């Protein structure tokens, strides 16, 4: 896996945002967006501003 993909796995296992792949911070903002039976999720590092968005995983 690469970059923020590890955070998706961590989040679904533990409901924690994980670690920023750029600066190593644990200060991660996680936002879930739900539409019907699909969930999208965004991760943003509050320290360095790095982010990624994963669109449309099914429940």
N, C-alpha and C positions, 0 to 999 in steps of 0.2 A: 504494500500500500504506500501511498505517497501523501505528503502534506496533510491537508485537513481531513482526508478520508479516515485516518486513524481516530480523529475526534468523533466522527459519526458512530463508529463502533463503540468507543468509550462511552458516549452519551447514552446509547441504547442499552448498554450493560449496566451503567452506574448512575445515569441522570446527571453526570458531571461533564463540564465542557472540555476537559482534558488540558493539553498543553499546546501553546502556540508553536507551530512548526518553524516560525521565523526567529522569534526571540526567546522562546522557552518559558514565557510567562504562563501562569495558571489563572490569570485574570481574564477569563473568557466569557463573553456574553453569548448566550444561546437563545435563539428565537425560533419557535415552531409556528408554521402557518398551516392551517387545516382547511381543505376544500373537499367536501364530500368524503370519499374514502381514501384521499391522498394527503400526505403530509410532506411539506417542504421544511427544511431546516437551514438556518444561517448561523455561522460562527464568526465572531468578531473579537479580536484581541484588543482589550481596552488599553493596553500599554503601547503597542507599536502600530495599531490600526490595520494589521493584516486581517483578511477575511476570506470566507468562501460561502457559497450557497449551494445546497443540494436540493434539487427540485423533483417533487413528485414521487416520493417513495410510498408504496401502498402500506396500509395498516396490516 
